[in-house]
Amino acid sequence: MASIFTSVPQAPPVAVFKLTADFRADPDTRKVNLGVGAYRTDDSQPWVLPVVKKVEQMIAKDSSLNHEYLPILGLPEFRSSASRIALGDDSPAFKENRVGGVQSLGGTGALRIGAEFLRRWYNGNNNTATPIYISSPSWENHNAVFSDAGFKDIRAYSYWDAAKRGLDLEGFLRDLENAPEFSIFVLHACAHNPTGTDPTPDEWKQIADVMKRRSLFPFFDSAYQGFASGSLDKDAWAVRFFVSQGFELFCAQSFSKNFGLYNERVGNLTVVGKDCDNVARVLSQMEKIVRTTWSNPPSQGARIVATTLNTPELFDEWRDNVKTMAERVLLMRAELKSRLEALKTPGTWNHIVNQIGMFSYTGLNPKQVEYLIKEKHIYLMASGRINMCGLTTKNLDYVAQSIYEAATKIQ
Ligand SMILES: Cc1ncc(COP(=O)(O)O)c(C=O)c1O
């Protein structure tokens, strides 16, 4: 009898995971992985944050803990502390009791639950026609998350000016102006992936002005708080500014990167509403969505984050750990730029230090990328995006020399 799965088409692999598999299979000893989406130490190793190790031991020794189900919306002390880190302790939204949180499976889970809610309840119910605007370019999963949640009209907004290797503010503002009222805009809170380019506070003000006037809904994606500048507060500036301007908004938070808890799947969807009653009703619907999606969330990552955020000494230690990661990224940026310039590599390389966060959009074209992978065993995304943490003091010379060769040999 034929399989009932005979007509299932083979789906293509996810680019970033495929790149890592290719890297692992490559026997060349010079190989470098600049494609990975996670932090690496100067020895190219994953890093368990010292504060996380400490809290894990505290949790293991705590005999009052058990493995009962968590509430559907998650661990209360996690949800509130996570939202506080996004909005700031002195946020007017907290004072007015109009903030809610949904513990989620990573930042992706927060985006998906938020998208599902918006499809069900934003702008009428079972709304699939509201335009969703995603930056061009963006993290490749944004489109898929919103489309799988049922949205039919997913559009790109201008973001990246390839010629100047910076923000296309004019195009961005124009797309905001032209968007139908009540459209949803997915905004990267900081350390834009993949370009490493964020609006300045003044540019955010202009963006917020148009969004307010045109009644556009901001859905922030905050996957890198602390990574952009090393400061948790600075990196939350845009979200906090929008709240101060009276917006109702969502903010999908990921603790994968800033806690190094990639496989614990810990995130939070912060909901800011007009008042307490609105937020309570929204959360009651979120509970329905979570119930049929993952029913209730896992505890380990949430306990680690909540214990850290709610204990002043641990919080300070975490802030230092985040700074350690951010500073290593900054150092690699400066070192790569100076090497490329010393080699007189064609083009300008200021963008390497001007961009922020884990990623840099190098400006290398697909042929140059192919050359780096095939000839130099340096793995990076076809878009030219590199993870700065893939660089180490040991491979910088080799990578810079290889980029020089790619840029001189291949146009
Ligand atoms: C912009 C952006 N949003 C969300 C995520 C998802 O994070 P998580 O692994 O916590 O689901 C990522 C991860 O790479 C990201 O880059």
The ligand as a Gaussian input file, in Angstrom:
#p B3LYP/6-31G(d) Opt

LIG

0 1
 C       15.411000      39.327000      15.406000
 C       15.158000      38.038000      16.104000
 N       13.973000      37.841000      16.679000
 C       13.689000      36.709000      17.341000
 C       14.621000      35.696000      17.436000
 C       14.204000      34.428000      18.132000
 O       14.822000      34.165000      19.299000
 P       14.532000      32.813000      20.078000
 O       15.656000      31.897000      19.746000
 O       14.508000      33.227000      21.493000
 O       13.237000      32.245000      19.632000
 C       15.880000      35.853000      16.848000
 C       16.869000      34.774000      16.918000
 O       17.799000      34.677000      16.168000
 C       16.160000      37.058000      16.172000
 O       17.329000      37.278000      15.593000

